[in-house]
Amino acid sequence: TDFIQPTSGTDLKNDLNIGPSKRIVLYSGSMGEKQGLEIVLMAAEQLQHVPDLLFVLSGEGPAKRRLQNLAEERKICNILFINAQPYNR
């Protein structure tokens, strides 16, 4: 709890080409079947009308490609998949 502190996230947002006003809903971790990440896609889909909200899924796992395909098929435009990030990010 000492290492992880709230920040502006500006550097990471810049690196990922995310506008500074975007609010991020983040999942970071393994993307397997048992995580049930379809619910995150459903939430993103239902909240596409909120222009400053972006769902970011960070990590790797056997379900990642399927989730990416599902997001593409459903044309969910407020979701971003990124690779696992170093601990300090």
C-alpha positions as CSV (number, residue, x, y, z in Angstrom):
1,T,0.0,0.0,0.0
2,D,3.0,2.3,0.3
3,F,4.1,1.8,-3.3
4,I,0.8,2.2,-5.1
5,Q,-0.6,5.7,-4.7
6,P,-3.1,7.7,-6.7
7,T,-1.4,9.8,-9.4
8,S,-2.6,11.9,-12.3
9,G,-1.5,9.1,-14.7
10,T,-0.5,11.8,-17.2
11,D,2.7,10.0,-18.3
12,L,1.0,6.7,-18.9
13,K,-1.9,8.4,-20.7
14,N,0.5,10.2,-22.9
15,D,2.4,7.0,-23.7
16,L,-0.9,5.3,-24.6
17,N,-2.3,8.3,-26.6
18,I,-5.1,8.7,-24.1
19,G,-6.5,12.2,-23.7
20,P,-5.8,13.8,-20.4
21,S,-9.5,14.3,-19.6
22,K,-10.4,10.6,-20.0
23,R,-11.4,8.7,-16.9
24,I,-10.0,5.2,-16.9
25,V,-11.7,2.0,-15.7
26,L,-8.8,-0.4,-15.4
27,Y,-8.6,-4.1,-15.1
28,S,-5.0,-5.3,-14.7
29,G,-4.2,-9.0,-14.5
30,S,-4.6,-12.4,-16.0
31,M,-7.2,-12.7,-18.8
32,G,-8.4,-16.2,-18.4
33,E,-11.9,-17.7,-18.6
34,K,-12.5,-17.7,-14.8
35,Q,-12.0,-13.9,-14.5
36,G,-15.4,-13.3,-16.2
37,L,-14.1,-10.3,-18.1
38,E,-17.1,-10.4,-20.5
39,I,-18.9,-8.3,-17.8
40,V,-16.3,-5.5,-18.4
41,L,-17.1,-5.6,-22.1
42,M,-20.8,-5.5,-21.3
43,A,-20.3,-2.4,-19.1
44,A,-18.1,-0.7,-21.7
45,E,-20.8,-1.3,-24.3
46,Q,-23.5,0.1,-22.2
47,L,-21.5,3.1,-21.3
48,Q,-20.3,4.1,-24.8
49,H,-22.5,7.2,-24.5
50,V,-20.2,8.6,-21.8
51,P,-17.5,10.4,-23.9
52,D,-14.8,10.7,-21.3
53,L,-14.8,7.1,-20.0
54,L,-12.3,4.5,-21.3
55,F,-12.1,0.9,-20.2
56,V,-8.5,-0.4,-20.2
57,L,-7.7,-4.1,-19.9
58,S,-4.1,-4.7,-19.2
59,G,-2.5,-8.1,-19.1
60,E,-2.2,-11.4,-21.0
61,G,-3.9,-14.7,-20.9
62,P,-5.7,-17.3,-22.9
63,A,-9.0,-15.3,-23.1
64,K,-7.4,-12.1,-24.3
65,R,-7.7,-12.7,-28.1
66,R,-11.3,-13.9,-27.7
67,L,-12.2,-10.8,-25.7
68,Q,-10.6,-8.5,-28.3
69,N,-12.5,-10.3,-31.0
70,L,-15.7,-9.9,-29.1
71,A,-15.1,-6.2,-28.6
72,E,-14.4,-5.8,-32.3
73,E,-17.5,-7.7,-33.3
74,R,-19.7,-5.7,-31.0
75,K,-18.0,-2.4,-32.1
76,I,-17.2,-1.4,-28.6
77,C,-15.3,1.8,-29.1
78,N,-14.4,2.8,-25.5
79,I,-12.2,-0.1,-24.7
80,L,-8.4,-0.5,-25.0
81,F,-6.4,-3.7,-24.6
82,I,-2.8,-3.3,-23.6
83,N,0.0,-5.7,-22.7
84,A,0.9,-6.2,-19.0
85,Q,2.7,-3.2,-17.7
86,P,5.8,-3.0,-15.4
87,Y,5.0,-2.9,-11.7
88,N,6.1,0.8,-11.5
89,R,3.6,1.9,-14.1
